[in-house]
Amino acid sequence: MSERFLLAIPVFNEARHVHNVLNQTSRFADDIVVIDDGSTDSTPKLLANQQIAMVVRHPENRGYGASLASAFTFAAKRGYDWLITMDCDEQHEPALIPAFIAAAGEDDHDIISGSRYLRVFDGDDVPPPDRRRINSRITETLNSRLGFDITDAFCGFKAYRVSTLRNFKITVPGYAMPMQFWVQAWHAGLRITEIPVHLIYNDPTRHFGGILDDPAERYQHYVNILEAELCGDACVATRRSECGVTIA
């Protein structure tokens, strides 16, 4: 029996992109679910009028991490073998979906993570300096603390073996969710690999929201979430030095 793949696409106010992304991804994926994270533009109407994807709608905006948690739950409940996630801003190329499926078929890994820095492609964009700097620092810290050898801590283009998703308890709702994810993957002893994807920044000025638009605040927020996941909240508050956690 062949393995079943589900493609999940989190969206929030993506009316400009969602139609094209669904049309393109349907060429490479049979089963697609869109996690509409409380969109307030015309995205819900567009999704209601399409027949390509299943839709899970949050009644309010909960955050990127919460959308991925919903995708995890959906894939597990529907009995899929693999879950592939990609963004809806046209910065992930649907044509690379078969590469994730092929890597999953090798059956050597539990998490297949896209990396924009594993290989340089002709035509790659130049990332905003603060995003590249923060990604590099956080990636180095994860490698040092967890013994990983990854090159891109924040790429949302991934494939997950669904049977391993029961190991995750995702409670971080926003963009810091990868800090929680990587630590929990390490605790679970999951096998992780990366495959190269193109570096595309269609909108380098796109906002994270609130204080996270400040690079220093955003980096510190990631650090705080990482510390909390490594040590536990009580440890961070009262026994930071005893935990042996060092954040670069």
Secondary structure as GFF3:
##gff-version 3
##sequence-region A 1 248
A	DSSP	beta_strand	5	11	.	.	.	ID=ss1
A	DSSP	alpha_helix	18	25	.	.	.	ID=ss2
A	DSSP	beta_strand	32	37	.	.	.	ID=ss3
A	DSSP	alpha_helix	43	48	.	.	.	ID=ss4
A	DSSP	beta_strand	54	58	.	.	.	ID=ss5
A	DSSP	alpha_helix	64	77	.	.	.	ID=ss6
A	DSSP	beta_strand	82	85	.	.	.	ID=ss7
A	DSSP	three_ten_helix	94	96	.	.	.	ID=ss8
A	DSSP	alpha_helix	97	105	.	.	.	ID=ss9
A	DSSP	beta_strand	111	115	.	.	.	ID=ss10
A	DSSP	alpha_helix	129	146	.	.	.	ID=ss11
A	DSSP	beta_strand	158	161	.	.	.	ID=ss12
A	DSSP	three_ten_helix	162	167	.	.	.	ID=ss13
A	DSSP	alpha_helix	177	187	.	.	.	ID=ss14
A	DSSP	beta_strand	192	196	.	.	.	ID=ss15
A	DSSP	three_ten_helix	210	213	.	.	.	ID=ss16
A	DSSP	alpha_helix	215	231	.	.	.	ID=ss17
A	DSSP	alpha_helix	233	238	.	.	.	ID=ss18
A	DSSP	alpha_helix	240	243	.	.	.	ID=ss19
###
